[in-house]
Amino acid sequence: MKKLIAALLTGAMTASLLTGCGGSKGASGVQSATSDITKVLRVCLASEPDHLDPALNSTVDGATLAVNSFVGLYTYDKEGKTVPALVTDTQISDDKLTYTFTMKDGLKWSDGSDLTAKDFEYSWKRAADPSTASDYSYLFDVFAKDSDGNINVKASDDGKTLTAVLAAPCAYFEGLLAFPTFMPVKQEAVEAPADHETNPGSWASEAGFVSNGAFTLKEWKHNESMVYVKNPYFYDADNVKLEELDYMLSSDDTAMYAAYGADNLDFIDSAPNDELANLKDKDDFYVADQIGTYYVGFNVNSTLFEGKTPEQANAMRKAIAYLVDRKTIVDNIAQTGQIPANTFIPDSMSDGNGGIFKQNTDSYTYPDEASAGYFPIEVNVDKAVELLKEAGYEFDENNMLSASTPITLNYLTNDGTAHIAIAQQIQQDVAQIGITMNIQQEDWQTFLNDRKNGNFDIAREGWLADYDDPVNMLEICAPNGDDSGNDDMQLGLNSTEYAPDWSEYIDLLAQIKSETDSANRVSLMHKAEDMLMDTGAILPLYYYNDFYLQKGNVSGDYVNVFGMKYFMYVEKSAS
Amino acid sequence: MAKYVIKRVILAIVSILIICAITFFAMNAIPGGPFNSEKAQSAAVKAVLEARFHLDQPVWKQFLIYMGNISHGDFGVSLKTGRDIWQTISESFAVSAHIGLIAMVLALVCGVILGSLAALFRNKFPDRLIVFLATLATAVPSFVLASLLLLVFCIKLKLIPVWSSYNPNYILPVISLSLYPMAYITRLTKTSMLDVLGQDYVRTARAKGVPIVGVIFKHALRNALIPVITYVGPMTASILTGSLVVETIFTIGGLGSKFVDSITNRDYTMIMGTTIFLAVLMVVVNLLSDLVYKLVDPRIKFE
């Protein structure tokens, strides 16, 4: 027995030695810049970002990284309004086409060098250049362009002023000026790597790059963590109380929730779906407004509509919209107090004329006046049956679809607990009148591909606005190949006789983009949404909102309606 | 011996080339692409990106270009992030290998000791206990074990942070990674040890008065380890390259998640890089374990 104990002890010792060595080696890494935990904010938004170059970013979590380490001419304040950041004065010409910005004095990059209007001229031209391959290069389409396609922006010789000329008045231009794609990057830094021409983001692919925002990236352990430290050259550095901003890089809801629960994180952007019901009544659970719509889209060229007239096909699609129980989806699946949707353009979106778009006005009334939308939120089976009868379907006395005219739908969605649950709810909703719906679940890339190519009858869709203007939503339904369209609903492809005629919509979009009268523009946008909703191709479910969890000792941060979180003015008390 | 090694190396190169070709054509055949996103890219941007990465060429031509590039060590950059493939793989491999190596040594040392003990105390209490624990460890999947460890040590006891930007803690990942192979090695060692203990030369040694511990460690273990070596080869490759589950649960920037992520993202250069890396590692490890055989058991002849 003695020998046994000796052997076991040897084993245990070896084990503890080995693991011990693992632990100590990990601990010999970098030490925190500050030992005061109230000066460090620890956050988890998502996994490893693709790009930290603000011009190349195309994700919401990447935009949060961008707004905390870069700053554009404008920024968002706590109230969610765009306010000047790096400019002291903005002159707008009477025709609203020419903007002249006067830069603040003494602006610096994080390396201490001067930041001038010339940096903006360079950065904007770079982001607009197709060879930079920015996903958001189309945002620069609002600029007037010369014959070579270069955008019309010019810095004065002394670098004090920047003049931008637009192609048409742009109601949301200030929003763009605060958007990551319009943030400045330093030319010498960008062009330092040897491969900068073929790999434009390479300068910001490791820690230590030059920026001009509140924090600069000091350390980046890929797929593990990022440590940002305060930038003393930030234009508003006096008001930045934090010394350090640490990000955990994980997209695993459970892992980030565990770290938050163990007090290793102060702020998380996501939580497991199963936990939402418990979390939403707690004090550290916050919900912010967000501009976006979760919807379901029909493939207007699907064989489902074969043999129907375009009007009958519209009626079929609209019938389904009356069957879906949006309240149940919001209450039981989405769960964070989202508002059920009956329009495509989100309820909190501005109209570009000083008001909110989704409201009845003197000049425009929604088809369902009471709810200011296209249909009431409540399920209306009778209306659905009536519409389907118009489309040539037969029903028995119990409002069940007759066996002689069956409907079978193929619903396409990507993986994700909530997406699947929503699909199942819709499946159940349409079954009440005898429609069969099959759910086809695919991995993200296969899903994108099938959706883009129209290999579906009905598919999950969603869009979070990039800027606060209805055009950003409307142009999604422009045909493929158009710079900003995605057209998953296959509108405008007109390959079938039963698809709606879409040329008028395309003309309307062009008209909206060049309209100089704001009130007229609002009317045109209502007209476009009317056209879109009349096809029934879009079946809105709810307007997105944005929840997050934040410890009680953290204050001063804010979120804008695009989901970007501003952490620079955080104050943290000792728990 | 040298002839054998050369033959094996040539064979290895051929199999890696075949793996490259199959992977390249298979990944191009699956739907989707690296630049797909929710919103369509502008035609100009799409054209630039496709030309930059030769995606506008026919697949066989892309394959030749790729093989040409890697023949002089250029694995390209990730289509998704623009980071150098080779740098990304070597960095994350360093993380995985650091944890993996500790886990492997732990599994090997404890597994062999426990297996020998179980054989020695056959059908007695220590044997029963060890076999019970080994069965349990084999049956519990790593994601359950890792979550359990996280719950107990990080959340309930708060002994170890779930995540920390400064002190990444590798104790729990090491335990999660090592338990399954440890159990497997324990069982392997026990079985083959029992086999060896019944052999004549062991009985002779015992008859000559050599103490049992001496018999085990000096005479029996060497022969009993041959099956273990067969297992250790592939295990090394799989443990060193990390585990998606353990990396996700403990937020470790290892190589394990790269295999899956690269395919999810259709990041073609990363898919090729990780595949080639794993293939080479597998081949090298298998070759080494075959050579170790020879050292342990001189009866084995290379054909």
Interface residues (C-beta under 8 A of the other chain):
Chain A: K3 L4 A7 L8 T10 G11 T14 A15 L18 T19 C21 G22 G23 K25 G26 A27 G29 V30 Q31 S32 R42 C44 E48 D50 H51 S58 P130 S131 A133 S134 D135 S137 Y138 D195 T198 N199 P200 G201 S202 S205 E219 K221 H222 N223 E224 S225 M226 V227 D246 Y247 M248 L249 S250 D252 T254 A255 A258 A259 G261 A262 D263 N264 L265 D443 W444 Q445 T446 L448 N449 D450 K452 G462 W463 I476 N480 G481 D482 D483 S484 G485 N486 D487
Chain B: I30 P31 G32 G33 N36 S37 E38 K39 A40 Q41 S42 A43 A44 V45 A47 V48 L49 R52 V77 K80 T81 G82 R83 T88 E91 S92 V95 H98 I99 I102 V105 L106 V109 C110 I113 L114 L117 F121 P126 S147 L150 L151 C154 I155 K158 P161 V162 W163 S164 S165 Y166 N167 P168 N169 Y170 I171 V174 I175 V213 E247 T248 I249 F250 T251 I252 G253 G254 S257 T264 N265 R266
